[in-house]
Amino acid sequence: MKTVLIVEDDLINARVFSKILTKRGGLAVKHTENGDEVIQIAQSGEADIILMDVSLARSAYQGKSVNGIQLTQLLKGDPQTADLPIILVTAHAMEGDRENFLQQSGADDYISKPVVDHQAFVDQIVALLPAE
């Protein structure tokens, strides 16, 4: 079973994503907003894909405050985790945000919140999962 790591500081969003992914997608789910844990889980191979909130109000990595863009840059810059698919998830959905965030972070895709079409959400994530 494939595992999705949800990096999200809003517990309600995390629960909603988790429920959609387990019920509709048949996927296993892990959740954290702790930057150190995100890096550790990614490096240990415990996640097949990451859903990364862009804002992350309370996240830190090595004692410094970080957001989802910075965490994605760290993961994409590390040869050990560079191939791990990362989808940015954000409520910032103004024109140009998608391209800007993807370019800044090196992420593989982008989903805007709130997620309205649950099946499209699952399909977008499954499409990026590495093949067996």
N, C-alpha and C positions, 0 to 999 in steps of 0.2 A: 504494500500500500504506500502511495506517495504521501509525503508530509509537506504541508504548507506552514511556514513560519509567519505568523501575523505579528508585525511590529506596529503597535497601535497604542496610543495613550488614552483613548476614550474606550472605557470598558464596554459600553453599550455597543459601539461599532464593532469591537473585537468579538463580542458574543454573537452579533448578527452575522458577521462574516463567517465565524466558526460554524454556526448552525447551517448556513447555506452550503458551505463547503463539505461538511460531513453528510448532510442529508441529501443534497442534490448531486454532489460531486463524488461521494464515496471516498473522500480524502481524510487523512489524519491531520490534526491541527495542533500546533504549539503556539503559545502566545507569550510575548514579553515586550516591554518597552525599554529594558535595560540594555544599553549599548554594548557593554562587556559581554552579556549573555548572547546577544545577537551575533557578535563576532565569534564567540566560542561555539555556538550551535552551527554556524556556517562552516567554520574550519573543521569541525568534527564530522561533517557530512550528515548531520541529523535532519537536515531540511533539503527538500528537492527544489523548492521555490520559495521566495520571500515576497510577502505583501508588505510594503514599506510605507507607513504614513509619512508624509513630507514634513509636517510640523513638529511632532514629538515635544510637547511642552516640558516634560520632566525627565528626559533621557540624558544619560551621561556615558562617556566612554573614557576610561583611564582618568576619572575624576573631572573631566571637562564636559560642559554642556554640548550636546550634539543634536542635530536634526536629521531627518531621513535622507536628505541630499548628502550630507557629510558621511553618514554611515554607508550609504550606497557607494560613494567615492572610495571609501576605505576598502570595501569588499571587492569592488571592480579593479582596484589597484593592486590587490594581493593575488599573485599567480595561483594560490591554493583555492581561492574563492571566485576568481574572475569569471568563470563560466556558469556560476550559479545564477539562474534567472531571477531578476528582481523587477517587480511591478510596483511603481509608485502609486499610492492611493492618497487623494487629496480633495479637499473641498475647494481648493483654489482652482477654479475652472474658467478663468477668463481667457479670452482669445490670446493665443501666444504662450500661455502658461505651459501647456503640454510640451511644446517644442523646447521651450526654455528649460524646464525641469529635466527633460530627457537628455538634453545636450549637457547641462551642468553636471548631472549625476552619473551618466553612463548607463542608466537603467534600461531594461529591455522593453518596458511598456508602461502604460499609464491608465489608471481608472479614476474617474471623478466620483466623489461622494455627493449625495447619497446614492447608493446602488439601488436602482429601481428594477431593472431587468435581471432577476436572479440567475436565469439560465445563461444569459449572455455573459454575466460575471464569471460563472463557472467555466463556460466555454473558453473565455479569454485566458483564464489561468491554466486550464488543461492543455490548451494549444502550446503553451510555453514549457510544459513539463518535459524533461529529458526522456527520450525513449528508453525502454528497458534494456 
